[in-house]
Amino acid sequence: MKFFLKNAILSFLIVLLFSCNILSEKNSIEIPMSDGIKLKAELWLPSRIGSFPVLLERTPYNRKEIIKMHQHFVNKGYAVLV
């Protein structure tokens, strides 16, 4: 239950950032966990301003390299968090 609540809060904060249009096209972000560890992630956004549906992927490899699949979804209007 604790894990679900933490993820729900994190998802809410990410949606809030998108709705406020604070973020630019690509960002490196850190997501703090309850044990003090910070997970690093890359965030790609479409070039237009607005709110976007989010695709979330977690991987320990190549988070900085955008691949064709990610670029395809960004071009279709999705935000991608890797």
C-alpha positions as CSV (number, residue, x, y, z in Angstrom):
1,M,0.0,0.0,0.0
2,K,2.9,2.4,0.8
3,F,4.4,1.7,-2.6
4,F,1.1,2.4,-4.3
5,L,0.7,5.7,-2.4
6,K,4.2,6.8,-3.3
7,N,3.7,6.1,-7.0
8,A,0.3,7.8,-7.0
9,I,1.8,10.9,-5.5
10,L,4.7,10.8,-8.0
11,S,2.3,10.4,-10.9
12,F,0.2,13.3,-9.6
13,L,3.3,15.6,-9.4
14,I,4.3,14.7,-13.0
15,V,0.9,15.4,-14.3
16,L,0.9,18.7,-12.4
17,L,4.2,19.7,-14.0
18,F,2.8,19.0,-17.5
19,S,-0.4,20.9,-16.9
20,C,1.6,24.0,-15.7
21,N,3.8,23.9,-18.8
22,I,6.9,24.3,-16.7
23,L,9.0,21.7,-18.6
24,S,10.8,22.2,-21.9
25,E,11.4,19.7,-24.7
26,K,14.0,17.5,-23.0
27,N,15.0,17.4,-19.4
28,S,17.2,15.3,-17.1
29,I,15.3,15.0,-13.8
30,E,15.8,13.3,-10.4
31,I,12.9,11.5,-8.6
32,P,13.5,11.3,-4.9
33,M,12.6,8.0,-3.2
34,S,11.6,7.6,0.5
35,D,15.0,6.0,1.3
36,G,16.9,9.0,0.1
37,I,18.0,7.5,-3.3
38,K,17.4,9.7,-6.3
39,L,16.3,8.0,-9.5
40,K,17.6,9.8,-12.6
41,A,15.3,10.0,-15.7
42,E,15.1,11.7,-19.1
43,L,11.9,13.4,-20.0
44,W,11.0,14.1,-23.7
45,L,8.1,16.4,-24.5
46,P,6.4,17.4,-27.8
47,S,7.4,20.8,-29.0
48,R,3.9,22.3,-28.6
49,I,2.5,23.7,-25.4
50,G,-0.1,21.8,-23.4
51,S,-0.9,18.8,-21.4
52,F,0.2,15.4,-22.7
53,P,-0.5,11.7,-21.9
54,V,2.7,10.2,-20.4
55,L,4.5,7.0,-21.3
56,L,6.7,5.8,-18.4
57,E,9.6,3.4,-18.9
58,R,12.2,2.4,-16.3
59,T,15.5,0.8,-17.4
60,P,19.0,0.7,-15.9
61,Y,20.5,1.1,-19.5
62,N,20.8,4.0,-22.0
63,R,18.3,6.4,-20.4
64,K,19.9,9.4,-22.2
65,E,19.6,7.9,-25.7
66,I,16.3,8.5,-27.4
67,I,15.4,5.6,-29.6
68,K,13.1,5.5,-32.6
69,M,10.2,4.2,-30.6
70,H,10.4,7.1,-28.1
71,Q,10.7,9.7,-30.9
72,H,7.7,8.2,-32.6
73,F,5.6,8.7,-29.5
74,V,6.9,12.2,-28.9
75,N,6.0,13.1,-32.5
76,K,2.5,11.7,-31.9
77,G,1.9,14.0,-28.9
78,Y,3.0,11.8,-25.9
79,A,5.5,12.8,-23.2
80,V,8.0,10.0,-22.6
81,L,9.8,9.5,-19.2
82,V,12.7,7.0,-19.3
